[in-house]
């Protein structure tokens, strides 16, 4: 364990790892685990980490709405506590697996709808890319319109167009909470958007967190994500 931000091996200044669970020396690549008694400089249950996110969301107003409160709970748990896209995915699926929401499909839920959407976006998928989730844009879409989230990108599509945004290119996350069902857009573009994932808004917040965590993992140059 270590109590300072100076590397005990070479004297270099330590940097926080992407998962925020250890300190890394960029000069000699030594790794250190911070003292367990150290506390984050922010409230992990109620705030967004200012080191990684520029938060323009009105958190107090979000908590006034049940869906907004649940969205925030799912998002904060993923980005502050779980800190990895893989663990955040497990959490998100633990919520979705309990749902009976017919507009959301995974490999194990609404499988025909899932396969239809996967086939529709196959042209932009890389070999070995894993598709996690499909969100129907409406009850009549039936895999022809909506949003797909993979381990590499967020894809939205309609009958004519397919739009693909790699997670490594995500720089901002916009939240529309004006309605009862929160919706999320990436890079301030309505093209890259998904609405409420089931009846439990924690799942929507969790997948927003998954995308952010993938962005940091897949883009080492990314310093902060703007929340607008």
C-alpha positions in Angstrom: 0.0 0.0 0.0 1.0 3.6 -0.5 0.2 6.9 1.1 1.8 9.4 -1.2 1.6 10.1 -4.9 5.4 9.5 -5.4 6.7 6.3 -6.8 8.9 4.5 -4.2 10.9 2.8 -6.9 11.9 5.8 -9.1 10.4 8.9 -7.5 8.1 9.6 -10.5 4.6 11.1 -10.0 1.9 8.4 -9.8 -1.2 8.5 -11.9 -4.6 7.0 -11.1 -5.5 3.9 -13.2 -8.6 3.9 -15.4 -10.5 1.8 -12.9 -9.4 4.1 -10.1 -8.4 1.1 -8.0 -4.6 1.6 -8.1 -1.8 4.0 -8.8 0.5 3.6 -11.7 4.0 5.1 -12.4 4.2 6.1 -16.0 8.0 6.0 -15.8 8.8 2.6 -14.4 5.3 1.1 -14.8 5.1 0.1 -11.1 1.7 -0.3 -9.6 0.5 0.5 -6.1 -2.7 0.0 -4.1 -3.8 3.1 -2.2 -4.4 2.9 1.5 -7.8 1.4 2.2 -8.5 4.2 4.7 -8.3 6.8 2.0 -11.7 8.1 0.9 -12.6 9.5 -2.5 -12.7 13.3 -2.8 -16.4 13.1 -3.7 -19.6 11.4 -2.6 -19.7 8.3 -4.7 -23.4 7.6 -4.0 -24.6 11.1 -4.9 -22.0 12.8 -7.2 -20.2 12.2 -10.5 -16.5 11.8 -10.2 -15.2 15.3 -11.3 -11.8 13.8 -12.3 -13.5 11.9 -15.2 -16.8 13.7 -15.9 -17.7 17.4 -16.5 -21.2 17.3 -15.0 -23.8 19.6 -16.3 -26.7 17.5 -15.1 -29.0 18.9 -12.5 -28.7 16.1 -10.0 -31.2 17.5 -7.5 -33.9 17.8 -10.1 -33.1 14.3 -11.4 -33.7 12.9 -8.0 -37.1 14.6 -7.8 -38.4 12.1 -10.4 -38.6 8.4 -9.7 -37.2 7.5 -13.1 -34.5 10.2 -12.9 -33.5 9.0 -9.4 -33.3 5.4 -10.5 -31.4 6.3 -13.7 -28.8 8.2 -11.6 -28.6 5.3 -9.2 -27.7 2.9 -12.0 -25.3 5.3 -13.6 -23.4 6.2 -10.5 -23.1 2.6 -9.3 -21.5 1.7 -12.6 -19.1 4.6 -13.0 -18.2 5.1 -9.3 -18.3 1.7 -7.8 -18.0 -1.0 -10.5 -15.5 1.1 -12.6 -15.2 -1.5 -15.4 -17.5 -2.1 -18.4 -17.6 -5.8 -17.8 -18.8 -5.5 -14.2 -21.2 -2.8 -15.2 -22.7 -5.1 -17.9 -23.3 -7.8 -15.3 -25.1 -5.3 -13.2 -27.2 -4.0 -16.1 -28.2 -7.5 -17.2 -29.1 -8.4 -13.6 -31.8 -5.7 -13.9 -32.9 -6.4 -17.5 -33.1 -10.2 -17.0 -36.0 -9.6 -14.5 -37.9 -7.5 -17.0 -40.8 -8.5 -19.2 -40.4 -5.4 -21.4 -41.0 -6.5 -25.0 -39.1 -3.6 -26.6 -35.7 -4.7 -25.2 -34.0 -7.8 -26.6 -30.8 -9.7 -25.7 -29.3 -13.0 -26.6 -31.5 -14.6 -24.0 -34.5 -12.4 -24.1 -36.8 -11.9 -27.1 -34.3 -13.8 -29.2 -36.0 -13.5 -32.5 -36.2 -9.7 -32.2 -32.5 -9.7 -31.1 -31.4 -11.7 -34.1 -33.4 -9.6 -36.5 -31.7 -6.4 -35.2 -28.3 -8.0 -35.2 -28.7 -9.0 -38.9 -29.8 -5.5 -39.7 -26.6 -4.0 -38.4 -24.2 -6.8 -39.5 -22.6 -4.5 -42.1 -20.9 -2.3 -39.5 -19.9 -5.1 -37.1 -16.2 -6.1 -36.8 -15.3 -9.8 -36.7 -15.7 -11.0 -33.1 -17.7 -8.0 -32.0 -20.2 -8.9 -29.3 -23.8 -7.5 -29.5 -25.3 -7.1 -26.1 -28.6 -5.3 -26.4 -31.3 -4.2 -28.8 -33.8 -1.4 -28.0 -36.8 -1.3 -30.3 -37.8 2.2 -31.3 -41.5 1.3 -31.0 -44.0 -1.6 -30.8 -44.2 -1.8 -34.6 -40.4 -1.7 -35.3 -39.8 -5.5 -34.8 -36.1 -5.2 -35.3 -36.3 -2.8 -38.2 -35.6 0.4 -36.2 -33.9 1.1 -32.9 -30.6 1.0 -31.1 -28.0 -1.7 -30.7 -25.2 -1.6 -28.1 -22.0 -3.8 -28.6 -18.7 -4.0 -26.9 -17.3 -1.7 -29.6 -20.0 0.8 -30.5 -23.5 2.2 -30.2 -25.5 1.7 -33.4 -28.8 3.3 -34.4 -30.8 2.4 -37.5 -34.0 2.9 -39.4 -35.4 1.3 -42.5 -32.8 3.2 -44.7 -29.8 4.2 -42.6 -27.4 2.7 -40.1 -25.4 5.0 -37.9 -22.4 3.7 -35.9 -20.5 5.5 -33.1 -17.5 3.7 -31.7 -17.3 3.9 -27.9 -13.7 5.3 -28.2 -15.2 8.4 -30.0 -17.7 9.2 -27.2 -16.9 12.6 -25.8 -20.3 13.6 -24.2 -23.5 12.1 -22.9 -26.7 14.1 -23.1 -29.6 13.2 -20.9 -33.2 14.2 -21.6 -35.3 13.7 -18.5 -38.1 16.0 -19.4 -40.4 13.0 -19.9 -41.0 10.2 -17.5 -38.7 7.9 -19.5 -35.1 9.2 -19.6 -33.3 9.0 -22.9 -29.6 9.3 -23.6 -27.7 10.7 -26.6 -24.0 10.5 -27.3 -21.9 13.4 -28.7 -24.9 15.7 -28.6 -26.4 13.9 -31.6 -29.9 12.6 -31.8 -28.7 10.0 -34.2 -26.9 8.1 -31.3 -29.7 7.8 -28.8 -31.5 5.2 -26.8 -34.6 5.5 -24.6 -35.7 3.7 -21.5 -34.5 0.1 -21.3 -37.4 -1.6 -19.5 -39.5 -0.4 -16.6 -36.6 0.0 -14.3 -34.6 3.2 -15.1 -31.5 1.8 -13.4 -30.9 -0.3 -16.5 -30.9 2.8 -18.7 -28.4 4.5 -16.4 -26.3 1.3 -16.2 -25.9 1.1 -19.9 -25.1 4.8 -20.1 -22.4 4.0 -17.6 -21.2 1.0 -19.6 -20.7 3.2 -22.7 -18.7 5.7 -20.7 -16.5 3.0 -19.2 -15.9 1.5 -22.6 -15.0 5.0 -23.9 -12.3 5.4 -21.2 -11.0 1.8 -21.7 -10.8 2.0 -25.5 -9.5 5.5 -25.7 -6.4 6.1 -23.5 -6.3 9.7 -24.6 -9.8 10.5 -23.3 -9.5 12.6 -20.2 -13.1 13.5 -19.3 -16.6 12.9 -20.6 -19.0 15.9 -20.6 -22.5 15.2 -19.1 -25.0 17.7 -20.7 
